[in-house]
Amino acid sequence: MEQIVFKALADPTRRAIFEKLAAAPQNATELRQGLGITQPAMSQHLSVLREARLLKERREGRFTQYEVEPDGLLILVNWLAKYRTYWPDRAADLADLLKEMDQ
């Protein structure tokens, strides 16, 4: 399942859509604004995000409202947690390097 989430977010347009949805639920027409993509392309991107379980949808009249599915991000959080132990050492190494460069 990790693969499908990473693949879904690897595309810059899908990341932009996801970021817009993280700010507020929107319908497909609203999401297309500023992205310069066609309705069929938007449908395809939404389908990939839905398949990766990164968004959820609900009908409101004629429109479908899309919003971020927080549980979909758990896969990423769990994946990153495996590498969290390396971060303090790497940050300390970077701080040491920057100090050396300043001298």
Secondary structure, 3 states (H helix, E strand, C coil): CHHHHHHHHHCHHHHHHHHHHHHCCEEHHHHHCCCCCCHHHHHHHHHHHHHCCCEEEEEECCEEEEEECHHHHHHHHHHHHCCCCHHHHHHHHHHHHHHHHHC
